[in-house]
């Protein structure tokens, strides 16, 4: 029955834990009932940005990205990027399927194809293909999606030198899907978000929630707490543990429908339905 769940679960189900639920009960919506232009929201955001830069500093250095913006999760960051993108873009076969749903891009296979240096690349790291860190050495403009950070151990990410934007989310590590918590860092002012920021036009509650999470958890807390359950399940079902604590991989033919990459026998499996969080 459990193996069948793994085989048939196409999507990533993020763990929702009781301790995060109790933590969210401490926040009141009225705490962010700010008047726009008062400066209170900007002060909160500046504190959040400084906190987040330090929170992830062992994984990635954001010093080359001086601009920071709030988004309604990574999907919103992708929407705003593609809405303002006038170049063709490319993505790796098996990567996050949302960008090509919004705007058609060139899908290439890393086994049989080559990176086009003239096209901007959407790239997730840790990778949505299998939940693992990748060492991306790419010489083209990059939009880097780090959504899975907060659900892994600490490992230094290589940021390709031509990276233009980096996306972060809190949904994967903490299960806050409906709260839509996202941050975008850029090297240049964002074509859309920058003017909105000047008018303090963002979700004040999400800023408060992200700050609450970081005040109570380290970036690797959830992985450290739950990776033992991941290892136990992988041993039980003969799977390979991914760097993301609720994902695993397998080359077993039984799971072939969960293979995301052409010419690659690795299937990505979500362990969340099998664990009581």
Secondary structure, DSSP 8 states (H G I E B T S, - for coil): -HHHHHHH--S------HHHHHHHTT--GGGG---TTSSHHHHHHHHHHHHHHHHTTTT---TT--EEEEESHHHHHHHHHHHT--S-EEEETTS-SHHHHHS--EEE-TTT----TTSEEEEESS-TTTS--------S-EEEE-TTTTSB--------TTEEEEEEESHHHH--TTTT-EEEEESS--TTHHHHHHTT-S-HHHHHHHHHHHHH--TTHHHHHHHHHHHHHHHHHT-EE-SBTTEEEE--GGGGGGB-STT---EEEE-GGGS--
